[in-house]
Amino acid sequence: MFYFVFFAYAQEKHNVRKPVDIPIYLSGTFGELRSNHFHSGMDIKTKGEEGLPVHAVEDGFVYRIKISRGGYGRALYIKHPSGIISVYGHLKVFNDKIEAYIKQKQYEKQKFEIEVFPYKIELPVKKGEIIAYSGNTGGSSGPHLHFEIRDLQEHPLNPMNFGVTIKDTIRPVLRGLFAYTLDSLSQINQAQGRVPIFFHKKNDTLYLTDSINAYGKIGIGISVYDKQNNSYNYNGVYKVSVIVNGTKIYEHVMDELNFFKSHYINTFIDYPYYVKKHRRIQKLFVEPYNLLEIYTQLVNDGIINIKNKRNYNIQILVSDFNKNTILINIPVYGYKAKIIEKEKKKTTPYFVKAGKKTTFDFGKVKIIFGKHTPYYDFYLDYKPTQKGFILNNNIVPLHKSMVIKYDISDIPKSKRKYLYLGKKYRKKSHYLSSKVKGDTLTAYSKYFGKFELAYDSIPPKIFPSNFKPKSKLTNYHFLSVELLEKETGIATYNAYIDDRWILMEYNPKKRKLTYNFSDLKLNGYKHKLKVIVTDKLGNRGVYQTYFFRH
């Protein structure tokens, strides 16, 4: 049976203006594989610099502004009459009009991190207008512009379909090829599980393998990347197809994504391999718990049923958006033989069923998996330790957070306000969202590993960064302080000059809060500064000083 998924854009495809005037080179492509999600836009290089002009790609109006310490940092969302939304992320600063608008909202709400939805008439923009300047804010690991196009349902669309193209004459590169047995009777070269397929590159277009023997239901997986001209980055590919004996049985295309299903990337890749090798294998078959909508053609979910004493020719076509393509050719002979290497599966007394709520009571610790918390059924591997416990299931991805309830009745009430559950990583306890109520601490985690109770009673420390206390700051354009918080992390921050709230912008990469003196007019010459910072357990750090400024 054939299954087709067609994506209907809310508008006709058309070309938009480039968001920047420099040549476009990419550090990230649309649909690229990322941790827990597919990349929803294109990452445009900005020469390693901040402050490049960013332009509106069409007429429209700013309908959403979001400023956060993570994610897209400073981000603009513009609606266009053509039926698309353009998104610009990791910005350094907005243009004067937008900056004045959002700063007023920040002072009204007395918050740096903010999200607002202006009315249509408040912030209109023209095609080509400078709306902002590129930066490195939020979760960015280096200066660049994150650019997206979405439809009116907020589904990300590939910007290259709208004329934002790049020079690319380089074909994708195959780095790994694998076959998988998909039931207890299947085999590949008398082995079960994930079996590597050795290949060689015949020419720039063609990869060949030796013939493999197989039997039963199998699937194919590839590790592949793409490169563009004038860019050293290893980026994602656009389209992958599988053809068996002349029939296309599988194809996925990176044209449109669904934010609500992006986490199903953990079912699209070989997650255990990724955890162990830090390299992603794309599975070219669809398992029952994979709800992604990137597939344009499927026959039997891409699963190949190899019959005894029959010949098969499996071809894999991998393309980038510019149609640079490679072909991988795998000859297969159906051969039912004795299985020498059987797939080993560890079992425990604790079976988790994905479709129902499951609770395990280990005495002081309860582990709760809500319905559809895991993608698939698995055996929980629990081991108590002196300070906590270990869940040895790192190779199992979770779709939602599991709930951990810890009995803390033996811990004095005076210490409980400093208590949290930490996940150990590189000898450090990393804070998990934790809440203490009565004799129970409740925490949440989307990852397995080593967990233990930890304490944090030390408030954040605050130090002057670009000034000396009690000094003259008349010629200063800004004032900044540095934060030191080693345990649970910064939760809130507020600052005041002469008891008036001031906007201090938080840069978590540099651990600094910064105030621009142009925000408010100060009266007098001597001024009192007060900065209050709390961590995620409510420990409160306060810094006070005074300075002089006309």
Secondary structure, DSSP 8 states (H G I E B T S, - for coil): -EE------SS-------SSSS---EEE-TT-EETTEE--SEEEE-TT-S--EEE-SSSEEEEEEEE-SSTTSEEEEEE-TTS-EEEEEEEEEE-HHHHHHHHHHHHHHT-SSEEE---TTTSEE-TT-EEEEEB--TT-SSSEEEEEEE-TT--EE-GGGGT---------EEEEEEEEE-STT-EETTB-SEEE--EEE-SSSEEEE--EEEEEEEEEEEEEEB--TT----B--SEEEEEETTEEEEEEE-SB--GGGGGGHHHHB-HHHHHHHS---EESS--TT-----EEEEEGGG-EEE-TT-EEEEEEEEE-TT--EEEEEEEEEE-----SB-------SEEE-TTS-EEEE-SSEEEEE-TTSBSS-EEE-EEE-SSEEEE--TTS-BSS-EEEEEE-TTS-HHHHTTEEEEEEETTEEEE--EEEETTEEEEEESS-EEEEEEE-----EEEESSS-TT-B-TT-SEEEEEEE--SS-EEEEEEEETTEEE--EEETTTTEEEEETTSS---SSEEEEEEEEEETT--EEEEEEEEE--
